[in-house]
């Protein structure tokens, strides 16, 4: 048996809330879905008539938005009204790592989760199903329940209409760049909870387009923990393959060949074996740090140390790449110009959160070079928020370099000593090395950290090439 759902409210119009609700609206036209957020500018972008101005870039997203927006999907800053009218409320807000206080640098900051729970407790009416969509620490549902129960108790004492809440965990397993296809055809949907009616109600929504065999139901704690562990395992694979890249470079092996060979073992599988400058995005580092914090909290020191090494390898890889660039460019890059191709943490997204490019660019700037940065979807303001305002009037005695945002690949490489590929955009697969050889300074270098560059074409026009994990080019 399930509850009849007519209206859904999603708190949070970010990378999870926006696309997730768009696909549900597309597949369930009988539902009215309101995505709400305090951020006025973000909601304005979701409502923009120019679909190119959506706050999130995901292949296929604007097509879905075009079909459902103002039909049965709405974006609003009116939190109270939409919470009050909703039968089911999704919580899809950010849970960043704490920057100070107990657990700083590892534990998740749940202030937005708590804020959502209080908003729901204050403004919801009658019986509501609350769905955790954010990536959260295990046992967060207990925190939400405690807050909501206090509001129910207070209303009862005041002789007002009794409120009741059922809490579910429904973590997202989206990969940025393929989020829409992941939502439309997921590997699995996980629903954790204690209320069978609430579980069946959410399950019925997904059954509109997902086979029942792909929908897993568990207890709350298993569901909450599964998301953290899934991200930890994926990040572990990336750090594992990246740890082998220097060995390949020193022995003459090729990391791509190694990855193919081990990936054909059905026990290992071929996915997440692409080497690169390290993992990024909003979840991997944050979730592993949270896992480390939880393990330390329960006295599992050895387990915490194990998972912390996954992050250590990731940081080491980025530092290693900076060192290689400096060494290859005759031991100094002071006042040299480097073309940075790619700032997003991966292709097909404009998300730069925890992007390897941030750390690498900061380290390069500390060496006193000039960076021309190009990314097809990342804008100048995003880069400025990470690298700071370009200080053209810096003191002469400071050795820190500067950066500029460029609108094309050609503009980025013009006058550069080297090209550094940091994101695997398809635009970088066939670079025009014939043209670049005429506008770059010699000797010209290419540093390919994503294994996407055509090495033969580059060498044909006199480029020196360093390719990650390829012993034949290093």
C-alpha positions, 0 to 999 in steps of 0.5 A: 500500500502507498500514499497518494502523492500529488505535489512534490517539493525539492529544497535545493536547486543545485546539481542534484535537485535540478536534474533529478526533479526535471527527470521525475517531472518528465516521467511523471506528468501527473505530479506537480514538482516545485524546486525551491532555493533561497538563492534568487540568482540561481532560481532566475537562471533556472527560469531563464528563457535562454536555456543556455543560461541554466546554472548547470551544464549537463548533456540533455538537461536543457531538452528535458527542462524545455519539455517540463518547465512551467508544465509540471516543473516549477522553480521558486524562491517561495519556500514556505508556500511550497513546503506547506503544499507538498505531500513529499519533500526532497532535501537536496542541499549542499553538505560541505566539509566543516572548515572549523570546529570539531571535525574540521577538515573531515566531518560534514557540515550539516547546517543546511540539513538542519535548516531544512528540517526546521523549515519543514517542521515549521511550514509543513501541514499534515502528513509528509514524506521527507526524502534525503537526497543529499550525500550525508553521514550515516545516522543523519536521518535520526537528526532530522527525525529528532527535529521534526518530532519536536515540531510535532510535539509542540503543535500537539501541545498547542492543540493545532493539527498534528503533523507526522513525518516519514523519513526516507533515504534515497541517495543519488548515484549521478556522475556529472557529465552523464547525470541525465542518462544516469537518472533515466537509466540508472544502475539502481535506485536505493530507498532506505526507510522504516515506514513501508508505506512511505517506501512503497510510495516513493518506489511507485514514482520510480516504477514509472520508468525504472524496472522493479528489479533495479529498485533496492529497499534497505534500512535507513542506515544501510542506505545512508552509508552506501552512498559514502562507500560507493564514492569511496570505492570509485575514488579508490580506483582512480587513485589506484590507477594513478599510483601506477602512472609514474611506474609506467613512465619509468619502465617504458610501459603505457598506462592505457595498455595496462588499464585495458589489460586489467580491466578485461578481468571480469573481477575488476571491470573496465570502469574508472581506470582512466588515469589523470591528474586526480579526482575532483567534483563535489563528492569524492574527497568530501565523502572519503574525509567524512568516512575517515572521520566516522571511522576515527569516531568509532575507533577504527583507526586502521580503516581510517588510515587506509581511506585517507591514503586514497586522498594522499595519492590524489594530492601527490599526483597533482603535486607530481604533475606540477614538478614535472612541468617545471623540470621539463621547462628547464627547471623554471617557468618564471615569466613563461606562458602556459596554455591551460586547456580545461578547468572543469574537473571532468568533461561535459560539466561546468563544475569546478568543485575540487577540480585538479586544475585548481591545485595545479594552477595555483602551484604553477602560479607560485612558480611565477608563470603566466597562465592562459586558461580556456574551458568550453563551459567554465566561465571567468567568474568561476575561475576567479573565485578559485584563483583570486583576482588577477593581480596585475599590479603585484609587487616586483619582489613577489614571484607569483604569476598571473592568469587570464581567461581566454575564449578560444583554444587558439587564443590560449596557446598564442605565445605560450611555451607549453600546452597543459591539458587538464580536462578531457574535453573532446575538443582537445582530441584533435588540436591544430598543432600545425597552426599552434607551431606558428604561434607558440614559442620554441621549443614548444611542449605539450603536457597531456595529463588526460591521454587525449592528445594525438602524439604523432601529430604533435611531434610531426610539427616539432612539439615535445610531448609528455604524456601521463603514464606513457613511458615512450614519451617521457 
